[in-house]
C-alpha cells in the first residue's frame, strides 16, 4: 500500500511537472522556430536567389530546421524557464528546512523532487522538439510560398529531397539529452543552497547560465560527432 501510494505520488508529480514545463513552454516553443525559419528563409532565398540558386535555400533551411533550429530553440527556452524554476523551488525548500523534514518523514528527496522533474523533461523536450520542427517548416513554407512562389506540394518535394525521416529523428535524438542537462543542473543548483534566502537567487541565475551553456555545448559536440561519423573513416 505504501509502495503503491508513493508510486501514485510520483506519477502525480511527473504529470504536474509535465504540465508546468510542456504546456507553459508550448506557445514560445512553436513561435520562436516559426519566426526564425521565416527570417532565415527570407534572407537565404534573397541571397541565393541573386546567385540563381534560390531553390537550394529551401532545402538547406529545411535541413537546418530539422537538425538545429526546431530542436535547439525550444531547449534554450526550457533551459531558461525550467532550470531557474527547479533551482528556485528546491532552493526555497532547502531554506525552509522542508528537505530535512522529508528525511525525517522517511521520504527520499531524490525520488520525490528530482526524479519527477527529470522524467518530465525527458518527455517534454522531444514533444517540444517535434512542435519546433513542424512550426519551423511551416515558417519556411510561408516564406518560400510568398517569396519563391512554391506550392505546398513543391515545397514538400524539396523538403523530402533534402531531408529523410532520419534527419528528423537525428534532430529529435538530441532532445532527451537536453532534458537531462537542464533537469540535473536545475536540481543540483537548488540542492546546493545552504545559507540564507538570498543564495536561492544566486543559484537560480547560475543554474540558467550553466544549463544554457551546456545545452549549446552539447548541441555543438553532437553535430560535430555526427558529421564525423557520417563522413566515415
C-alpha positions in Angstrom: 0.0 0.0 0.0 2.8 2.3 1.0 4.6 1.4 -2.3 1.5 2.0 -4.4 0.9 5.3 -2.7 4.5 6.5 -3.4 4.1 5.3 -6.9 0.9 7.3 -7.4 2.6 10.3 -5.8 5.5 10.1 -8.2 3.2 9.8 -11.2 1.2 12.8 -10.0 4.4 14.8 -9.5 5.6 13.9 -13.1 2.3 14.9 -14.6 2.3 18.2 -12.6 5.8 19.0 -13.8 5.0 18.0 -17.4 2.1 20.4 -17.3 4.3 23.1 -15.9 7.1 22.6 -18.4 5.4 21.5 -21.6 2.2 23.5 -21.6 3.8 26.7 -20.5 6.7 26.4 -22.9 4.5 25.4 -25.9 3.5 28.8 -27.3 7.0 30.1 -27.3 8.5 26.8 -28.5 6.2 27.0 -31.5 6.6 30.7 -32.2 10.4 31.0 -32.0 11.3 28.4 -34.6 8.5 29.7 -36.8 9.8 33.3 -36.8 13.5 32.3 -37.1 12.7 30.0 -40.1 10.6 32.8 -41.7 13.5 35.3 -41.4 16.2 32.7 -42.4 14.2 31.6 -45.5 13.7 35.3 -46.5 17.4 36.1 -46.2 18.6 32.8 -47.6 16.2 32.9 -50.6 17.1 36.5 -51.4 20.8 36.0 -51.2 21.0 32.7 -53.0 18.3 33.9 -55.5 20.8 36.5 -56.7 23.2 33.7 -57.5 20.4 31.8 -59.3 20.2 29.2 -56.5 17.0 30.3 -54.7 15.8 26.7 -54.8 18.7 25.3 -52.8 17.9 27.8 -50.0 14.7 26.0 -49.1 16.4 22.6 -48.9 19.3 23.9 -46.8 17.0 25.8 -44.4 14.6 22.8 -44.1 17.7 20.7 -43.1 18.7 23.4 -40.6 15.2 23.5 -39.1 15.0 19.7 -38.6 18.5 19.4 -37.3 19.1 22.6 -35.2 16.5 25.4 -35.2 13.5 23.3 -34.4 15.0 21.3 -31.6 17.6 23.7 -30.1 15.4 26.8 -29.7 12.8 25.0 -27.6 15.6 23.6 -25.5 17.1 27.0 -24.9 13.7 28.4 -23.9 13.1 25.5 -21.5 16.7 25.9 -20.1 15.8 29.5 -19.2 12.4 28.6 -17.7 12.9 25.2 -16.1 16.5 25.4 -14.8 15.6 28.5 -12.9 12.2 27.1 -11.7 13.9 23.9 -10.4 16.7 25.7 -8.7 14.3 28.2 -7.2 11.7 25.7 -6.0 14.3 23.2 -4.5 16.4 26.1 -3.1 13.4 27.6 -1.3 12.6 24.2 0.2 16.2 23.9 1.4 16.0 27.3 3.0 12.6 26.5 4.6 14.0 23.2 6.1 11.4 21.2 4.1 14.0 18.9 2.7 15.2 18.0 6.2 11.6 17.3 7.2 11.4 14.9 4.2 14.3 12.9 5.5 12.6 12.8 8.9 9.3 11.6 7.3 11.2 8.8 5.5 10.9 10.4 2.0 13.9 10.5 -0.3 14.2 14.0 -1.8 15.9 12.4 -4.9 12.8 10.3 -5.5 10.2 12.9 -4.5 11.7 16.1 -6.1 14.5 15.2 -8.6 13.2 12.1 -10.5 9.7 13.6 -11.4 11.5 16.7 -12.8 14.0 14.6 -14.8 11.3 12.3 -16.2 9.0 15.2 -17.1 11.8 16.9 -19.0 12.7 13.7 -20.8 9.1 13.5 -22.1 8.6 17.3 -22.6 11.7 18.1 -24.7 11.1 15.6 -27.5 7.5 16.7 -27.7 8.5 20.4 -27.9 11.2 19.4 -30.4 8.5 17.9 -32.7 6.4 21.1 -32.3 9.5 23.2 -33.1 10.4 21.2 -36.2 6.8 21.4 -37.6 6.4 25.1 -36.8 9.8 25.9 -38.3 8.9 24.0 -41.5 5.6 26.0 -41.6 7.6 29.3 -41.3 9.9 28.2 -44.1 7.0 27.2 -46.3 5.2 30.5 -45.7 8.2 32.5 -46.9 9.0 30.1 -49.8 5.4 30.4 -51.0 5.4 34.2 -50.7 8.9 34.8 -51.9 9.6 32.0 -54.4 6.0 31.1 -55.3 6.4 27.4 -54.3 3.2 25.4 -53.9 2.7 23.2 -50.9 3.4 20.1 -52.9 6.5 21.6 -54.5 7.7 22.6 -51.0 7.2 19.2 -49.6 9.1 17.6 -52.5 12.0 19.9 -51.8 12.0 19.1 -48.1 11.8 15.4 -48.8 14.6 15.5 -51.3 16.8 17.3 -48.7 15.7 15.6 -45.5 14.7 12.0 -45.0 12.9 10.8 -41.9 16.3 10.0 -40.4 17.2 13.7 -40.3 14.0 14.4 -38.4 14.9 11.6 -36.0 18.6 12.6 -35.6 17.4 16.1 -34.7 15.0 14.7 -32.1 17.6 12.3 -30.7 19.3 15.2 -29.0 16.3 16.4 -27.1 16.3 13.9 -24.2 19.9 14.8 -23.6 19.0 18.5 -23.4 16.3 17.5 -20.9 18.8 15.6 -18.7 21.2 18.5 -18.7 18.5 21.1 -17.8 17.0 18.9 -15.1 20.3 17.9 -13.4 21.7 21.5 -13.5 18.5 23.0 -12.1 18.0 20.4 -9.3 21.8 20.3 -8.4 22.0 24.1 -8.0 18.8 24.0 -5.9 20.2 21.3 -3.7 23.4 23.2 -3.2 21.6 26.1 -1.4 22.7 26.0 2.2 22.8 29.6 3.5 20.3 32.5 3.6 17.4 33.0 1.2 19.5 35.4 -1.0 21.5 32.4 -2.1 18.4 31.0 -3.8 18.6 33.9 -6.3 22.3 33.4 -7.0 21.9 29.6 -7.5 18.9 30.2 -9.8 20.9 32.6 -12.0 23.8 30.2 -12.0 21.5 27.3 -13.0 20.2 29.2 -16.1 23.7 30.2 -17.3 25.1 26.7 -16.8 22.1 25.0 -18.4 22.2 27.3 -21.5 25.9 26.9 -21.9 25.8 23.1 -21.5 22.9 22.7 -23.9 24.6 24.7 -26.6 27.9 22.9 -26.0 26.3 19.5 -26.1 24.5 20.5 -29.4 27.8 21.6 -31.0 29.6 18.4 -29.9 26.7 16.2 -31.1 26.7 17.9 -34.5 30.4 17.6 -35.0 30.5 13.9 -33.8 27.5 13.1 -36.0 29.1 14.7 -39.1 32.4 12.9 -38.4 30.6 9.6 -38.1 28.7 10.3 -41.3 32.0 11.1 -43.2 33.3 7.7 -42.1 37.0 6.8 -41.7 
